[in-house]
Amino acid sequence: MRGKLLFLGGLAAGFVLGARAGREKYEELKATAQKIKESPTVQEAAGVVQEQATRLYSEGKTKVTDKLANSRFAESDLGQRLMGSSETPAIERDVLATTGPSKSTTTPSGGTSF
């Protein structure tokens, strides 16, 4: 019985010490990740990627719309409603919401945000 109590005591002490050391390492990793995220180089790269994604989305949308307009689908009732719809599709609203009208946003530090 005494051996079990010593084992459980050692297990509890190891857990407490390990959790404390683990938390410190977690906070260190978190601070490093925050520094990297706020780096001007990373912010600039994120802006470039965002611009490319927006451009590729627009080009893809145009190609799909053109293909559908020249297909039998465009002649159907659903096709007519979709092709003539002036409502902004949900995915386009999401892209516009993240990029805004200028297609990029800036952080107070002057970098471009995700």
Secondary structure, 3 states (H helix, E strand, C coil): CHHHHHHHHHHHHHHHHHHHHHHHHHHHHHHHHHHHHHCHHHHHHHHHHHHHHHHHHHHHHHHHHHHHHCCHHHHCHHHHHHHCCCCCCHHHHHHHHHHCCCCCCECCCCCECC
